[in-house]
Amino acid sequence: MTDAAPAPPAVVRLARSAMATRFEWVLWGQPPERLRAAGEEALDEIEAIEAALSRYRAQSDIGRVNAAAAHAPVRVAPATFRLLHRCRELSAATQGAFEITAGALVRAWGFVGGTGERPSAEALRQARATSGWDRVHLDPATLSVAFDRPGVELDLGAIGKGYALDRAVALLDELEVPNALLHGGTSSIVTRGLDPAGQPWRVGLPDRPGATTRESMTLQDESLSISAVWGKSFHDGAEEWGHVLDPRIGEPVRRARCAAVTGPEATLSDALSTALLVLGPEGRILIETAFPGYRSIHVD
């Protein structure tokens, strides 16, 4: 008589829509009821971060800053202030390829609540004049943000999902969930431990919009972020213009169509994949030199 095969581990899958995408968890390694409770708490954390950082919510920290910081300093939550300070550092480290102060450019190109349109030369000039960290003052003494002129807008779309995933996985770590894969819209991923088969988590890299994968890789206690020009886009004559902007010139990126970065932290992977998309293939050296532990695994 042979021993019965061990029962497969109980796997809990959870999902919720937030930040204009779908967040999904795959959790195992604890009793299912504990995993479900932990996973729901982590999803609640995603919603709380969206409430604090979305430019589309008038009462969020970013919504209040964009509405009023040109008239008087606006106090924000300590976590928001720390993230803004880090974004300023990342802008400098990536030579302006990652930039959250270019919200006016995103609006000028019609990507705020729309699929985009080519702006007039004057609209583009005005948007560029209200972009850049020289327009933003961060006061650590009061945790406040001020703009030096009307029209400045912050947009954390290039870092928000990664930041939210890091906050969610930190909560799961506190709750001692040993094995997890978390993703936001499949473009931002963070992992802990192993998959239910006891192997590193295997994830795919998209080749084009709607494709399955061209290649795959494994992750264990790592993050992966993919930035691409597809998604929101519009055609102007024979040219297609995507929603990811090169903040240095104020136009949609043309150097690459897809870029992927992996490393320990989803916040940084998210920001760096956007920077790599802006910089193109030659940005690999900058990314891997300035940010040890992070790899540009795909750019074309």
N, C-alpha and C positions, 0 to 999 in steps of 0.2 A: 504494500500500500504506500502510495507516494503522498507526501505532504501537499495540501492544497496550495495553489499559487497565492501569493499575497494579494490582498485587495488593492486595486489602484488607489492612489491618493485622492482624497476629495478635493475637487477643484471648484472654486467659486468664481463666477464671471459676473461683473457688474458694469453698467454703462449709464451715462447721463449726458445730455446735451448742455454745453456751456461754451462761452467764447466763440460762438458761431461755428462750432464743430462738435464732434462726438468724442467724449472721453470714455475709455474702456479699461477695466482692470481684469487681470487674471491672477488669482491668488490661490496658494495652497500651502500646507504645512502646519495648519492648526485645525481644530474642529470647525466645521462649516459655519456654525452660528457665530463663532468669534470672528471668522474671516469676513462674514457678511457685515457684521456690525462695524468692524474696522474699515472695510471698504466703503461703506456708506458715509462714515465720518470723513474719510479722505475725499470723497466726492463733494461733501458739504464744504470742505476747505477750498476746492476748486471754485465753487460758486461764491464763496466769500471773497476770494481774490478777484474774481471778475467784478464783483460789486465795488471793489476798491480801485481797480485799475482801468476799467473800460472807459474809453473816450466817448462812448455812446450813452453813458449813464450820467445824467446831470449831477447827481449827488455823490458820485464816486470821487475819490481824491483827484484823479486826473480830469474828470469832468469839471470839478470846481476850479482847479488850477487853470485849465484852458479858458474858462469863462471869466475869471476875475483877476488872474495874476498880473495882467498888464496894468491894473488899477491900484492894487495893493497886495502885499505879500499874503500868500494863502498857506496856512498851516496844514500839514498832512500827517498821516500816521507814521510812527517811527519806521515801520517796515517799508512803507512806500518811499520815505526819504532815503533810506539805505539803498533801495533799488535804484532810485534816480541817481544817486551819487555813483553807484557802480556803473550805470549806463554812461555817465560822463567819462569815467575812466576807460571804458571799452571803446568809446568813440575815439579817444586819443590813441589808444593802443592799436586800433585798426586803421589809423590814418583817415578817419571820417567815413569809412565804408559801412560801419554800423552806426546808426544815428536815430535817436528817438525824437529829436527836436524838429524833424521835417514833416510834422503833421500838416502844415499848410501846403506843402507840396503834394501830399497824398490827396488833400481836398481839391487842389487846383487841377489835378489830373482826373478828377471825377470818381475816385475810388472810395470815397466816404459814403457808404450807402448806395453805391452804384457800381457799374462794371467798367467805367472809365470813358474819358473823352479827351481829345487833345486840347490843351489850354491855349489861349491867346498868348502872344509874346509878352503883353503887359501883365496878364495874370501870372505868368510864370516868373516874371521879374519880381513882382510883389511877393510871391510865395518864397522865392529864394532870399529876399531881403528880410524875411521873418523866420528864417531857419538858421540853426547853429547854436552852439552852447554859449557863444558870446552874447546871445539874447536872453539867457537864462541865468538867474542868480539863485544858488542854494545856500540857505543860511542854517548852519548846523546848530546855532545857539537857540533858534526858535523853531527848527524843523519846518521852515517855510520855503516857499518857492515864489519867485517874482520874475516877471518878464520886463524887458526894457522898452517894449512897444506893443501896441495892439496887433493882433493877427498871428502871434506865435501860438503854436499848438504842439503838444506832446502826443506821441502815438507809440505805445509799447507793444504793438502787434508783432514785432520781430523778436521779442524776448518773453512775452507774457505766458505763452503755453509752457515753455521750458521752466520758467519760474514757478508756475502753478504746480507742475509735476514734481519739482524738487520739494515744494512745501508738502504735497500730498504724500510723497514717499518718506519724508522725514517723520510724518505722523505715523505711517505704517511701521517705521523702525521703532518708534516709541512704544507702539502696541505689540512689538515683537512678532510681526508677520515676517517669516524668514524668506519666503519665495514670492516674487511678484513681478509682473510685467504691467506697466502702465503706459498708455499712449493717449495723445490728443490728436485726433484726426489722422493717425498713422504717420504724421510727419515729425512728431516729437515723441520720443520713447525713452523710458528709464526702466532699469531692471534691478532686481535684487535676487540673489541666490540662483537657483536652477529651475528649469522647466519641470513639469510633472514626470518626465521620463528620466530625470536626474542629470540632464545635460544643460549646458549653457543655452540661453534663449536664442532661437534663430529668427532673424527678421530679414525682410527683403527690402531692396532698394528699388523704387519705381523707375521705369525707363521713360515713361511718357504719361500724359493724363489718362487715367483709367486702366493703365497696364497692370499686369500682375507684378512680375519682377524681372530684372535682367540679371541680377546677382543678389546674393544674400550674405549675411555675416552673422556671427554669434556675439552675444553680449552677456556679460556677467558682472553685476554691480557697476554697470556703465550706462551711459545715455547715448542716444543717436538723434540727430536733428537733420532734417532734409528741407532745404529751401528750393523753390522752383518758380519759374515765371508763369507757369500755367495756373489756372484758377480764374481769378478775375482778369479779363483782358478785353481788348477791343481792336478792331481793324480800322486803319486809316489808309485807304487805298490798298496797296498790296502788302503793307506792313502790319504785323500784329504787335501790339504794345501791351506788356504784362504789368501787373500791379506792384512788383517790387522795384523801387526806385533807387537810382544811384544818387544819394544826397549831395554828392560833390558837384554834379552837373545839373541836377534837377530834372532828370529824365529817366524813364524805365531802363533797367539794366540791359546791356547788349553783349556783355563779355561772355556770359554762360547762360544756360537754360536750367541747370539743376546742379546743386552742390549739397554735399553731406559731410557732417563732422561728427566724430565720436569722441567721448571723453567722460570723466567722472561725473560731471554736473550737467544737468539738462539746461539750466539757465544759460550757462556759457556755451554749450553746444548750439543752442538755439540762436544766440547772437552771432556766433562765429560762422554758422552755415549761411546766414544772411550776408555777412561781410565777405565770405568767400564767393558767393554768387555775384556780388558787386565787383570784386577784384578780378574774378576770372582765374584761370589756371595758375597764373603767376603769383596769386595770393597764397598758394600753399606754403611757400617759404615763410612768409610773414606769420601766418597762423601757427605753424608748428614751432617757429623760433620764439615768438612772443608768449605762447601759451603751452608750456610743457605739459605733456599728458593728454593733449588733444591732437587728433589726426584728421586731416582732410582726406577722406576715403573715396570721394567721388566729386568730380567737377567736370562738366562739359557743356 
